[in-house]
Amino acid sequence: MDKSKELEGLCLSIFAHSNNDYEVTLSGNGTNCSEASNVALAILDILHGDGRKWRKQNEKQIEKYAKKLRKDYGDE
């Protein structure tokens, strides 16, 4: 898989966790989702020039994954 697609997937996961205010696990460590979201935006800035624009363009995918997380964790 293309590394940029892997990074986008990681960012999508981080944003989905953040939408639910769930801690996200990165490299085996629990990480505050808000802090991780800032890193995700920086990664997307490098990949696409504007991380916030990418996030907005992918909001449906992010929310779909956030909903899956809520179901998986029994919050929905």
Backbone as a ProteinNet text record, in pm:
[ID]
protein_1_A
[PRIMARY]
MDKSKELEGLCLSIFAHSNNDYEVTLSGNGTNCSEASNVALAILDILHGDGRKWRKQNEKQIEKYAKKLRKDYGDE
[TERTIARY]
84.9	0	89.3	45.9	113.8	121.7	238.5	258.7	165.1	137.5	47.9	-93.6	-136.5	-269	-271.8	-161.5	-152.7	-161.4	-91.8	-95.8	-235.8	-301.1	-438.5	-530.1	-513.2	-593.5	-570.6	-445.1	-413.4	-482	-475	-538.3	-689.7	-749.1	-892.8	-929.2	-852	-876	-863.1	-760.9	-741	-859.8	-904.9	-1018.4	-1146.5	-1165.8	-1284.3	-1280.5	-1165.7	-1152.2	-1179.4	-1129	-1149.1	-1296.2	-1367.2	-1510.3	-1585	-1537.2	-1601.3	-1536.4	-1431.3	-1352.6	-1297.2	-1251.1	-1189.6	-1037.7	-970.4	-825.6	-788.4	-680.1	-634.8	-500.5	-481.9	-356.7	-263.4	-147	-43.5	84.8	139.7	262.9	252	134.9	113.9	86.7	75.7	52.6	-78.4	-153.1	-274.5	-237	-305.9	-274.5	-402.7	-396.4	-509.1	-548.7	-676.1	-722.2	-709.3	-723.9	-710.9	-567.9	-472.8	-332.5	-296.3	-345.6	-319.8	-379.8	-495.1	-558.5	-470.7	-401.2	-310.5	-196.2	-145.7	-39.5	-95.8	-216.4	-278.9	-294.4	-336.7	-349.2	-213.9	-109.3	24.8	69.2	40.8	73.9	0.8	-126.8	-206.2	-162	-114.4	-57.2	62	145.6	262.4	218	120.6	76	-4.1	-90.3	-188.2	-185.5	-103.6	-94.7	-195	-304.3	-407.2	-482	-439.7	-500	-645.1	-678.5	-817.1	-911.8	-864.8	-946.3	-967.8	-860.7	-872.4	-972.5	-962.1	-1053.7	-1198.6	-1222.1	-1358.6	-1408.7	-1322.1	-1360.6	-1388.3	-1335	-1349.3	-1436.1	-1513.2	-1592.8	-1692.1	-1749.7	-1844.2	-1774.6	-1654.2	-1578.1	-1540	-1499.9	-1460.2	-1579.5	-1694.2	-1812.3	-1857.9	-1844.7	-1879.5	-1791.9	-1663.2	-1572.2	-1598.6	-1630.4	-1662.5	-1785	-1883.5	-2003.8	-1969.9	-1882.1	-1838.5	-1768.8	-1685.5	-1617.2	-1717.8	-1818.9	-1920.7	-1992.6	-2022.7	-2087.3	-1994.3	-1869.1	-1771.3	-1751.2	-1755.7	-1734.8	-1864.4	-1977.2	-2105	-2165.3	-2122.5	-2177.4	-2293	-2328.7	-2441.3	-2519.1
-118.3	0	124.4	224.4	353.3	415.9	465.3	523.4	641.6	721.8	835.7	787.7	676.7	620.6	565.1	503.4	453.8	569.4	678.1	794.6	857.3	863.3	914.5	826.8	694.7	603	625	645.9	676	804.5	907.1	1035.4	1020.4	944.8	920.3	854.3	756.6	687.9	784.3	865.8	963.8	1058.3	1109.4	1202.1	1134.1	1007.8	934.1	918	882.8	873.9	1009.6	1114	1248.9	1288.8	1252.6	1283.4	1223.9	1109.1	1040.7	1072.6	1152.1	1182.8	1054.9	963.2	837.9	852.1	794.6	786.1	701.8	737.5	663.9	598.9	476.4	405.8	426.2	483.8	506.2	440	352.8	279.9	212.8	159.5	85.6	170.2	300.3	389.6	465.9	477.4	558.2	704.9	774.2	914.3	995.4	1113.4	1205.4	1233.3	1215.4	1228.1	1370.5	1470.3	1609.6	1639.9	1593.8	1614.2	1536.1	1414.6	1333.6	1398.1	1463.4	1531.4	1642.6	1712.8	1817.9	1759.3	1644.5	1577.6	1530.7	1476.4	1430.6	1547.2	1661.6	1778.3	1817.9	1809.8	1842.9	1744.4	1615.3	1514.2	1545.4	1578.1	1608.3	1738.4	1833.6	1955.7	1921	1828.1	1785.8	1713.3	1623.4	1544.6	1624.3	1714.3	1779.1	1932	1988.8	2134.3	2198.3	2129.3	2184.3	2070.1	2037.1	1927.3	1950.6	2074.5	2105	2085.7	2121.7	2101.6	1951.9	1871.2	1726.8	1670.4	1714.5	1665.2	1697.5	1818.5	1857.6	1775.4	1750.6	1673.9	1527.2	1479.5	1338.7	1320	1419.6	1415.7	1299	1263.1	1150.3	1019.3	997.6	876.6	875.7	991	1001.9	968.6	1024.5	999.1	854.3	795.5	654.1	567.1	597	521.7	551.3	676	712	635.2	620	544	397.4	341.3	202.6	186.5	282	276.2	277.7	363.3	371.3	238	174.3	42.5	-62.5	-60	-156.4	-143.8	-21.2	2.1	4	-25.2	-34.3	99.4	206.7	338.5	376.9	286.7	315.6	189.2
0	0	0	-68.8	-76.4	63.5	99.6	233.8	259	157	178.2	210.3	149.9	180.1	322.6	364.5	501.9	601.2	571.4	660	662.7	547	543.4	627.7	620.5	702.1	850.4	888.2	1027.5	1071.8	988	1020.3	1032.1	941.2	947.7	1080.2	1121.4	1248.3	1366.1	1363.7	1470.9	1479.3	1365.1	1365.3	1412.9	1377.3	1422.4	1574.6	1628.4	1774.2	1838.9	1776.9	1830.5	1828.1	1721.5	1715	1833.6	1881.8	1994.4	2128.6	2126.7	2245.3	2308	2222.2	2265.1	2256.7	2353.6	2347	2225.5	2158.5	2041	2074.6	2028.3	2053.5	1935.2	1964.7	1864	1911.4	1831.2	1865.7	2001.7	2031.1	2154.3	2277.3	2259.3	2373	2356.9	2466.3	2464.5	2452.9	2363.3	2334.7	2334.5	2390.5	2389.5	2244.3	2214.2	2075.6	2021.8	2107.7	2061.3	2020.8	2100.2	2066	1940.3	1928.9	1810.1	1685.5	1700.9	1586.6	1532	1620.3	1574	1492.1	1534	1458.8	1323.9	1324.4	1199.9	1101.7	1151.3	1063	1004.5	1085.3	1036.1	928.2	948.2	847.2	717.1	727.5	608	542.5	621.8	563.6	474.8	521.2	443.7	316.7	330.3	215.3	113.7	164.1	75.1	78.4	162.3	168.5	262	293.5	381.5	449.6	570.8	644.8	680.2	712.9	750.1	631.8	513.2	392.8	368.6	383.3	365.3	464.5	590.1	693.4	656.9	611.9	574.4	455.7	358.3	240.1	273.8	382.8	420.7	544.9	580.5	703	704.3	590	586.5	622.4	569.1	601.4	749.3	799.6	940	1029.6	999.8	1083.5	1072.9	954.3	937.9	1028.2	1032.8	1118.1	1265.7	1297.5	1436.2	1483.8	1396.7	1431.9	1455.5	1370.8	1389.2	1524.3	1560.3	1689.9	1805.1	1795.3	1901.7	1916	1802.8	1806.9	1867.5	1823.3	1873.7	2025.1	2076.7	2219.4	2300.2	2233.1	2301.8	2341.2	2276.1	2306.1	2213.5	2125.8	2034.1	2010.6
[MASK]
++++++++++++++++++++++++++++++++++++++++++++++++++++++++++++++++++++++++++++

